[in-house]
Amino acid sequence: MSPDNLQEYEAVLNSVGLLDFRHRAKIEISGKDRVGFLHNMITNEVNRLPDFSGQYGTLLTPRGKIIADFFYYRFPEFLLLDQERELAPRTIQTLEKYIIMDEVFLRDLSDDLGHFSLQGPRSLDLAQAVLGCAVAPVEFELREVMWGEARVWLIRKNTLAPQGCELIVPRSAASVLRQELLEKGVPFGVRMISQETENVLRLEASIPRFGIDMDESHYPMEARLDTAISLTKGCYMGQEVVARAINLGGVSKLLMGIKIQGKAPRRGSRILDTEGKEIGIVTSAEFSPRLSHAIALGYIKRSFANPGRICEVEFSEGQRVAGEIVNKFL
């Protein structure tokens, strides 16, 4: 990690880091049938979700494979999906396919909204200093705040740190808000966070990323997306496969963490048992300054996916480094 990246990293640990999420897409779902429609489509609860709150969810194929993951928020007049930009076209295409008799309308707002994240122990203080409003105490709860003439959605969201929040703002006001966060954030120790530093932090937090650690070949249970799945709601697309896997243990591999003594392996490196038998594949890896060793996420055969189990990671033919399988790093 470069000196600049290390300073960014330490800001999230000790003060506050600012991330620009311009790569995130936003999809508005409106119409009188919007709540019931989305509830019947995704893996998590929508019907009982209060206004001005949100959750994490996934959209699956009929066979239970992941089409997309996202955060979603319920407003009095519409629902808002927040996801990686490259997932939006497929999400919209899939949802539109199933709008038959429902009064539901989809609108891509990705180019209309700016999106920032503040992460770190001073993040809530900085948000309040800029917006004049305290951040909600409950995870995924949001508040509408008027900042000048711009309406800002202030969301309590701890992702890369135990304390954090996100701000969604009209694109026309995004650059001004970004500048004010940086200027007023000086006493709080704010620093802009690069994608390189963000990747280290999200791996330490054991957060998989679509297109890297999971894709349409995976079930959500394999990627251990437990918070995206409601165990009490009724039918949704792919629900039978999910229920069968949860109740009967029907997945053959699990996304686990691996602590590695040495440098970070490349994506696709083989994970072996102590006898040299392949038991998995690395999906992403970085060196963790906090833990002083490399960490990786990787899919491991279910029978070997036991926390505390010793394994080996193959860097090249004949070069192997010891590792330990874990549920989470922190």
TORTOR-34956 format. One record per residue (C-alpha): residue number from 1; residue in one letter; x, y, z. Coordinates in steps of 0.001 Angstrom, whole numbers, plus 524288, in hexadecimal, padded with zeros to 5 digits. Example, Ala and Ser with C-alpha at 12.3 -4.5 7.8 and 13.67 -1.06 7.14 Angstrom:
2
+-----+------+-------+-------+-------+
:  nr : rest :  east : north :    up :
+-----+------+-------+-------+-------+
:   1 :    A : 8300C : 7EE6C : 81E78 :
:   2 :    S : 83566 : 7FBDC : 81BE4 :
+-----+------+-------+-------+-------+
//
This chain:
330
+-----+------+-------+-------+-------+
:  nr : rest :  east : north :    up :
+-----+------+-------+-------+-------+
:   1 :    M : 80000 : 80000 : 80000 :
:   2 :    S : 8056F : 80D49 : 7FBFE :
:   3 :    P : 8073B : 81826 : 8062C :
:   4 :    D : 7FB4F : 81F58 : 800A4 :
:   5 :    N : 7F2F1 : 81324 : 80136 :
:   6 :    L : 7F787 : 81079 : 80F11 :
:   7 :    Q : 7F34D : 81E29 : 8133B :
:   8 :    E : 7E5F7 : 81BD5 : 80D0F :
:   9 :    Y : 7E4FC : 80ECC : 813FD :
:  10 :    E : 7E873 : 814BC : 82127 :
:  11 :    A : 7DE61 : 81F85 : 81F27 :
:  12 :    V : 7D36D : 81574 : 81EAF :
:  13 :    L : 7D8CE : 80EEF : 82AE5 :
:  14 :    N : 7DB41 : 81B55 : 832C6 :
:  15 :    S : 7D390 : 826CB : 82D22 :
:  16 :    V : 7CB53 : 826EE : 820B0 :
:  17 :    G : 7CCD3 : 822CE : 81297 :
:  18 :    L : 7C4D9 : 82844 : 8074A :
:  19 :    L : 7C159 : 81F66 : 7FBEC :
:  20 :    D : 7BB52 : 8240D : 7EF2F :
:  21 :    F : 7B1B9 : 8199A : 7EAA7 :
:  22 :    R : 7AF87 : 81EE7 : 7DCF9 :
:  23 :    H : 7B0D8 : 810D7 : 7D839 :
:  24 :    R : 7A426 : 80D32 : 7DF25 :
:  25 :    A : 79758 : 80C90 : 7D791 :
:  26 :    K : 789F9 : 810BB : 7DC89 :
:  27 :    I : 77D0D : 80AF3 : 7D7E8 :
:  28 :    E : 77020 : 8110E : 7DBE6 :
:  29 :    I : 7645D : 80802 : 7DCD8 :
:  30 :    S : 7572C : 80EFE : 7DD5E :
:  31 :    G : 748C8 : 80BEB : 7DB11 :
:  32 :    K : 73E31 : 80735 : 7E44A :
:  33 :    D : 74293 : 7F8EE : 7E384 :
:  34 :    R : 75112 : 7FBBB : 7E59A :
:  35 :    V : 7524B : 7F61C : 7F364 :
:  36 :    G : 74B63 : 7E93C : 7F0DA :
:  37 :    F : 75240 : 7E7A2 : 7E3D2 :
:  38 :    L : 75FF9 : 7E945 : 7E942 :
:  39 :    H : 75C99 : 7E10B : 7F52F :
:  40 :    N : 75912 : 7D5BD : 7EC29 :
:  41 :    M : 76589 : 7D750 : 7E43B :
:  42 :    I : 770CC : 7D866 : 7EDDF :
:  43 :    T : 77650 : 7D044 : 7F8F4 :
:  44 :    N : 7739C : 7D9BE : 80410 :
:  45 :    E : 7680F : 7E079 : 80A7B :
:  46 :    V : 7613F : 7EC1A : 80423 :
:  47 :    N : 75319 : 7EB78 : 808D5 :
:  48 :    R : 7566E : 7EDA6 : 8171F :
:  49 :    L : 76196 : 7F713 : 814D7 :
:  50 :    P : 75E2F : 80469 : 81AB4 :
:  51 :    D : 75F3D : 810DB : 812C7 :
:  52 :    F : 76C93 : 81768 : 8136A :
:  53 :    S : 773C4 : 80ABA : 815F0 :
:  54 :    G : 77B12 : 800D3 : 80DC8 :
:  55 :    Q : 78141 : 7F374 : 80CE1 :
:  56 :    Y : 78A84 : 7EB26 : 804DD :
:  57 :    G : 78502 : 7E1A2 : 7FAEC :
:  58 :    T : 7874E : 7D9C0 : 7EEAA :
:  59 :    L : 77FF6 : 7D6CE : 7E227 :
:  60 :    L : 78102 : 7C89D : 7DDDA :
:  61 :    T : 77E79 : 7C04E : 7D1F2 :
:  62 :    P : 7738D : 7B635 : 7D2F4 :
:  63 :    R : 77E6B : 7AC74 : 7D5F4 :
:  64 :    G : 7831B : 7B478 : 7E170 :
:  65 :    K : 78F85 : 7BA4F : 7DB9A :
:  66 :    I : 79304 : 7C88A : 7DE41 :
:  67 :    I : 78F39 : 7D26F : 7D3CB :
:  68 :    A : 792AE : 7DE41 : 7DC1A :
:  69 :    D : 7948A : 7E2CD : 7EA00 :
:  70 :    F : 79066 : 7F047 : 7EEE6 :
:  71 :    F : 78BF8 : 7F8A4 : 7FA2A :
:  72 :    Y : 77DF6 : 7FD59 : 7F95E :
:  73 :    Y : 77699 : 8080C : 8006D :
:  74 :    R : 76826 : 80A76 : 8025A :
:  75 :    F : 762B0 : 81836 : 800E4 :
:  76 :    P : 75446 : 81C10 : 801F8 :
:  77 :    E : 752B7 : 81D47 : 7F32B :
:  78 :    F : 75D2C : 8145B : 7ED7D :
:  79 :    L : 767ED : 80A5A : 7EFEF :
:  80 :    L : 77637 : 80CC7 : 7ECC6 :
:  81 :    L : 7802F : 80257 : 7E913 :
:  82 :    D : 78EAD : 80551 : 7EAD9 :
:  83 :    Q : 7985B : 7FC48 : 7E424 :
:  84 :    E : 7A4B0 : 7FB5C : 7DBFB :
:  85 :    R : 7A273 : 80289 : 7CF3D :
:  86 :    E : 7A580 : 7F705 : 7C673 :
:  87 :    L : 79A89 : 7EF31 : 7CCD6 :
:  88 :    A : 78FC7 : 7F913 : 7CA04 :
:  89 :    P : 78C83 : 7F544 : 7BBDF :
:  90 :    R : 78A8C : 7E6F5 : 7BF71 :
:  91 :    T : 782CE : 7EA8E : 7CB9E :
:  92 :    I : 779B1 : 7F36B : 7C3F1 :
:  93 :    Q : 77845 : 7E97F : 7B8F2 :
:  94 :    T : 774D1 : 7DE93 : 7C282 :
:  95 :    L : 76B10 : 7E696 : 7CA4C :
:  96 :    E : 7646E : 7EBDD : 7BE0E :
:  97 :    K : 762C1 : 7DE07 : 7B905 :
:  98 :    Y : 759FF : 7DACD : 7C495 :
:  99 :    I : 751BC : 7E734 : 7C47C :
: 100 :    I : 74553 : 7E1D2 : 7BE5C :
: 101 :    M : 738D5 : 7E68F : 7C4DF :
: 102 :    D : 73F8E : 7EE79 : 7CF99 :
: 103 :    E : 73FF1 : 7FD41 : 7CF74 :
: 104 :    V : 74E92 : 7FE8F : 7D117 :
: 105 :    F : 757E9 : 80813 : 7CA89 :
: 106 :    L : 766C5 : 80761 : 7CA3B :
: 107 :    R : 76FA5 : 81306 : 7C830 :
: 108 :    D : 77E82 : 8133B : 7C7B2 :
: 109 :    L : 78308 : 81ECB : 7CFED :
: 110 :    S : 7917F : 81B70 : 7CF73 :
: 111 :    D : 79552 : 827D4 : 7C82D :
: 112 :    D : 78C7D : 83077 : 7D076 :
: 113 :    L : 79217 : 82DA6 : 7DDF1 :
: 114 :    G : 79F1F : 82EFD : 7E4DB :
: 115 :    H : 7A2C2 : 825AE : 7EFC4 :
: 116 :    F : 7ACD5 : 826EB : 7FAAB :
: 117 :    S : 7B0A3 : 81E62 : 80619 :
: 118 :    L : 7B6D9 : 822D5 : 812D3 :
: 119 :    Q : 7BD59 : 817EF : 81A81 :
: 120 :    G : 7C4A7 : 818A9 : 82759 :
: 121 :    P : 7C2F4 : 81CCB : 83595 :
: 122 :    R : 7C10B : 82B41 : 83208 :
: 123 :    S : 7B818 : 828E6 : 8265D :
: 124 :    L : 7AB42 : 82BCB : 82D56 :
: 125 :    D : 7B0DC : 8383F : 83321 :
: 126 :    L : 7B51F : 83D1D : 825BF :
: 127 :    A : 7A7DE : 83A12 : 81FA8 :
: 128 :    Q : 7A104 : 841B7 : 82A4D :
: 129 :    A : 7AA86 : 84D24 : 82912 :
: 130 :    V : 7A7AD : 84E3D : 81A79 :
: 131 :    L : 79928 : 84B09 : 81A0B :
: 132 :    G : 794F3 : 84FFF : 82752 :
: 133 :    C : 78DD4 : 8433B : 82A05 :
: 134 :    A : 7919A : 8379C : 8325D :
: 135 :    V : 7932A : 82A93 : 82B89 :
: 136 :    A : 788B1 : 8208A : 82EF9 :
: 137 :    P : 78CD8 : 816D8 : 83987 :
: 138 :    V : 787C6 : 80A99 : 8329B :
: 139 :    E : 78EEA : 803EC : 82768 :
: 140 :    F : 788BE : 806DF : 81A0F :
: 141 :    E : 77F8B : 81115 : 81FCD :
: 142 :    L : 77F8A : 81D9C : 817CE :
: 143 :    R : 77BB4 : 82BB6 : 81972 :
: 144 :    E : 7783D : 835E7 : 80F43 :
: 145 :    V : 77FF5 : 84250 : 81184 :
: 146 :    M : 77F2D : 84F39 : 80A47 :
: 147 :    W : 78CF8 : 85425 : 807A4 :
: 148 :    G : 78AE2 : 86168 : 801A5 :
: 149 :    E : 7817E : 85EA4 : 7F68A :
: 150 :    A : 785DA : 85087 : 7F506 :
: 151 :    R : 77EEA : 844EE : 7FB2A :
: 152 :    V : 788C9 : 83B7D : 80106 :
: 153 :    W : 785D8 : 82DA0 : 80576 :
: 154 :    L : 78E40 : 82AF0 : 81167 :
: 155 :    I : 78F6A : 81C5A : 81409 :
: 156 :    R : 79552 : 815A5 : 81FDA :
: 157 :    K : 79DFD : 80B5D : 819CD :
: 158 :    N : 7A9C8 : 80524 : 82048 :
: 159 :    T : 7B17F : 7FDDF : 815EE :
: 160 :    L : 7C028 : 8000A : 816BB :
: 161 :    A : 7C000 : 80473 : 824F6 :
: 162 :    P : 7B781 : 802BC : 83126 :
: 163 :    Q : 7B20F : 81060 : 82EA8 :
: 164 :    G : 7AE41 : 815B6 : 8216A :
: 165 :    C : 7A3ED : 81C30 : 8192D :
: 166 :    E : 7A0C8 : 81F05 : 80B01 :
: 167 :    L : 79B8E : 82B0E : 80432 :
: 168 :    I : 793C5 : 82AA9 : 7F787 :
: 169 :    V : 79200 : 837F1 : 7F126 :
: 170 :    P : 78D8C : 83D98 : 7E408 :
: 171 :    R : 798CF : 83D2A : 7DA63 :
: 172 :    S : 7981E : 84BE8 : 7D8BB :
: 173 :    A : 79BF6 : 84DC7 : 7E6FC :
: 174 :    A : 7A56D : 84267 : 7E84D :
: 175 :    S : 7B237 : 84973 : 7E553 :
: 176 :    V : 7AEF3 : 8548E : 7EEC3 :
: 177 :    L : 7AB51 : 84AF2 : 7F985 :
: 178 :    R : 7B7CF : 8434A : 7F732 :
: 179 :    Q : 7BFE0 : 84FA5 : 7F899 :
: 180 :    E : 7B8EA : 8539F : 80513 :
: 181 :    L : 7BAF2 : 8461A : 80AF9 :
: 182 :    L : 7C97A : 84774 : 80843 :
: 183 :    E : 7CA86 : 85567 : 80D37 :
: 184 :    K : 7C272 : 853BD : 81982 :
: 185 :    G : 7C88C : 84666 : 81B86 :
: 186 :    V : 7D64A : 84BB2 : 81DB6 :
: 187 :    P : 7D49B : 84C99 : 82C9E :
: 188 :    F : 7CF0E : 83EC9 : 82C64 :
: 189 :    G : 7DAC3 : 8394E : 824DB :
: 190 :    V : 7D352 : 83627 : 81870 :
: 191 :    R : 7DA34 : 8300F : 80CC3 :
: 192 :    M : 7D553 : 82BA4 : 7FF7A :
: 193 :    I : 7D5D6 : 81CD5 : 7FE5A :
: 194 :    S : 7DABF : 8169A : 7F1CF :
: 195 :    Q : 7D570 : 80A0A : 7EBF7 :
: 196 :    E : 7E20F : 80313 : 7EFC5 :
: 197 :    T : 7E059 : 80690 : 7FE12 :
: 198 :    E : 7D1D2 : 803B4 : 7FDB6 :
: 199 :    N : 7D4C3 : 7F60C : 7F8AA :
: 200 :    V : 7DDB7 : 7F321 : 8042F :
: 201 :    L : 7D374 : 7F7EF : 80DC4 :
: 202 :    R : 7C82D : 7F06F : 80791 :
: 203 :    L : 7D03B : 7E3E2 : 807D9 :
: 204 :    E : 7D36C : 7E5FF : 8162E :
: 205 :    A : 7C4B9 : 7E77C : 81835 :
: 206 :    S : 7C27E : 7DACB : 81073 :
: 207 :    I : 7B9B1 : 7E1A1 : 8068E :
: 208 :    P : 7B8DE : 7DA5D : 7F979 :
: 209 :    R : 7B7C0 : 7E251 : 7ECF7 :
: 210 :    F : 7AF7E : 7DE43 : 7E15A :
: 211 :    G : 7B7CE : 7DB3E : 7D571 :
: 212 :    I : 7C378 : 7D7D5 : 7DE02 :
: 213 :    D : 7BF30 : 7CF16 : 7E940 :
: 214 :    M : 7B1FF : 7CB11 : 7E3D0 :
: 215 :    D : 7AA8C : 7CB15 : 7D706 :
: 216 :    E : 79F3E : 7C46D : 7D01D :
: 217 :    S : 7A584 : 7B726 : 7D210 :
: 218 :    H : 7A3DD : 7B812 : 7E0E1 :
: 219 :    Y : 798CD : 7B61C : 7EA5B :
: 220 :    P : 7975D : 7C081 : 7F4FA :
: 221 :    M : 79965 : 7B5EA : 7FF48 :
: 222 :    E : 7A6A5 : 7B2A2 : 7F964 :
: 223 :    A : 7AAAC : 7C0E7 : 7FA7E :
: 224 :    R : 7A527 : 7C0E7 : 8086E :
: 225 :    L : 79C32 : 7CC75 : 805DD :
: 226 :    D : 7945C : 7C95A : 8120E :
: 227 :    T : 78FC0 : 7D74F : 8146A :
: 228 :    A : 789F4 : 7D7BE : 806A3 :
: 229 :    I : 780BA : 7CC5D : 808F2 :
: 230 :    S : 77430 : 7CC5C : 810E0 :
: 231 :    L : 7712B : 7BF34 : 816F7 :
: 232 :    T : 76310 : 7C2CC : 819DD :
: 233 :    K : 75D7C : 7C8E9 : 80D7C :
: 234 :    G : 755C3 : 7C183 : 80353 :
: 235 :    C : 758AE : 7BE53 : 7F544 :
: 236 :    Y : 76254 : 7C5F0 : 7ECE9 :
: 237 :    M : 769FE : 7C29A : 7E0C0 :
: 238 :    G : 7738D : 7B7AF : 7E410 :
: 239 :    Q : 76DBA : 7B5C0 : 7F1B0 :
: 240 :    E : 76C01 : 7A704 : 7F0C5 :
: 241 :    V : 77A63 : 7A511 : 7ED9F :
: 242 :    V : 77E85 : 7AE16 : 7F8B0 :
: 243 :    A : 7758F : 7A769 : 8028D :
: 244 :    R : 77A4A : 799F5 : 7FEA0 :
: 245 :    A : 78884 : 79DF9 : 7FFDA :
: 246 :    I : 78699 : 7A47B : 80D1D :
: 247 :    N : 77E99 : 7996E : 812E8 :
: 248 :    L : 785F9 : 78E12 : 80CF1 :
: 249 :    G : 793AC : 793AE : 80BA5 :
: 250 :    G : 79300 : 79304 : 7FCF7 :
: 251 :    V : 79EF0 : 79AD6 : 7F8A1 :
: 252 :    S : 7AC02 : 794A6 : 7F5BB :
: 253 :    K : 7B4DA : 7A04D : 7F8CD :
: 254 :    L : 7B538 : 7AC5D : 80167 :
: 255 :    L : 7BBF2 : 7B986 : 8004C :
: 256 :    M : 7C56A : 7B9E7 : 80BAF :
: 257 :    G : 7D08A : 7C264 : 8105C :
: 258 :    I : 7DE9E : 7BDBD : 8100C :
: 259 :    K : 7E971 : 7C397 : 81857 :
: 260 :    I : 7F62D : 7C200 : 810F6 :
: 261 :    Q : 8040F : 7C2A8 : 8161B :
: 262 :    G : 80A89 : 7CAB0 : 80B73 :
: 263 :    K : 806E8 : 7D34B : 80007 :
: 264 :    A : 7F96B : 7D3B1 : 7F9E6 :
: 265 :    P : 7F6F8 : 7C91A : 7EFAB :
: 266 :    R : 7F16F : 7CC1B : 7E250 :
: 267 :    R : 7E32F : 7C9CC : 7DF13 :
: 268 :    G : 7E109 : 7BBBE : 7DAD3 :
: 269 :    S : 7EBC7 : 7B614 : 7E364 :
: 270 :    R : 7E8BD : 7A865 : 7E800 :
: 271 :    I : 7E5A6 : 7A56D : 7F62E :
: 272 :    L : 7EAB5 : 79825 : 7FA7B :
: 273 :    D : 7E964 : 78F86 : 80659 :
: 274 :    T : 7F5A1 : 78B96 : 80DBA :
: 275 :    E : 7F71D : 77FB2 : 804F8 :
: 276 :    G : 7F747 : 787D4 : 7F884 :
: 277 :    K : 7E954 : 78503 : 7F421 :
: 278 :    E : 7E215 : 79080 : 7EDF6 :
: 279 :    I : 7D6D0 : 794ED : 7F68A :
: 280 :    G : 7D404 : 7A292 : 7F150 :
: 281 :    I : 7D775 : 7AEB8 : 7E986 :
: 282 :    V : 7DB23 : 7BC8E : 7EDD0 :
: 283 :    T : 7D1F4 : 7C72A : 7E8CD :
: 284 :    S : 7D8AE : 7D345 : 7EE67 :
: 285 :    A : 7E40C : 7D64D : 7F766 :
: 286 :    E : 7EB6D : 7E1B8 : 7FD75 :
: 287 :    F : 7F578 : 7E43C : 807FC :
: 288 :    S : 7EF17 : 7E8D8 : 814A8 :
: 289 :    P : 7F70F : 7F30D : 81C28 :
: 290 :    R : 7EE78 : 7F11F : 82812 :
: 291 :    L : 7F0CB : 7E272 : 8287F :
: 292 :    S : 7FED1 : 7E308 : 8234D :
: 293 :    H : 7FCA0 : 7D817 : 81999 :
: 294 :    A : 7F58A : 7D551 : 80CF0 :
: 295 :    I : 7E70B : 7D225 : 80CB6 :
: 296 :    A : 7DEB2 : 7CC21 : 80217 :
: 297 :    L : 7D0E1 : 7C813 : 7FEF9 :
: 298 :    G : 7CEF0 : 7BB62 : 7F7E4 :
: 299 :    Y : 7C54E : 7B07D : 7F54D :
: 300 :    I : 7C889 : 7A43A : 7FCFC :
: 301 :    K : 7C215 : 796F1 : 7FC42 :
: 302 :    R : 7B7E4 : 7962A : 806E4 :
: 303 :    S : 7BE11 : 78A93 : 80DD8 :
: 304 :    F : 7CAAD : 79272 : 80F7B :
: 305 :    A : 7C460 : 79FB2 : 812A1 :
: 306 :    N : 7C6CA : 79EF9 : 82139 :
: 307 :    P : 7CC1A : 7AADC : 8289E :
: 308 :    G : 7D980 : 7A807 : 82E44 :
: 309 :    R : 7DCD5 : 79DCE : 82410 :
: 310 :    I : 7EAA4 : 79ED1 : 81EA1 :
: 311 :    C : 7EC3D : 79F4A : 80FE6 :
: 312 :    E : 7F61D : 7A372 : 805B2 :
: 313 :    V : 7F54F : 7AD8D : 7FADA :
: 314 :    E : 7FCBE : 7AABE : 7EE4D :
: 315 :    F : 803F1 : 7B698 : 7E8F3 :
: 316 :    S : 80A6F : 7AF40 : 7DDCE :
: 317 :    E : 80DD6 : 7A153 : 7DA73 :
: 318 :    G : 814C7 : 79BFE : 7E661 :
: 319 :    Q : 813A9 : 7A883 : 7EE5E :
: 320 :    R : 809A9 : 7A79C : 7F93D :
: 321 :    V : 8071D : 7AFFC : 80524 :
: 322 :    A : 80006 : 7ABE7 : 8117F :
: 323 :    G : 7F2A6 : 7B17E : 81435 :
: 324 :    E : 7E76D : 7B096 : 81DDF :
: 325 :    I : 7D909 : 7B006 : 81A46 :
: 326 :    V : 7D0A0 : 7B9D6 : 821BD :
: 327 :    N : 7C290 : 7BEA6 : 821D7 :
: 328 :    K : 7C692 : 7CCEE : 822DF :
: 329 :    F : 7D34F : 7D458 : 8244C :
: 330 :    L : 7CF43 : 7DE40 : 82E9B :
+-----+------+-------+-------+-------+
//
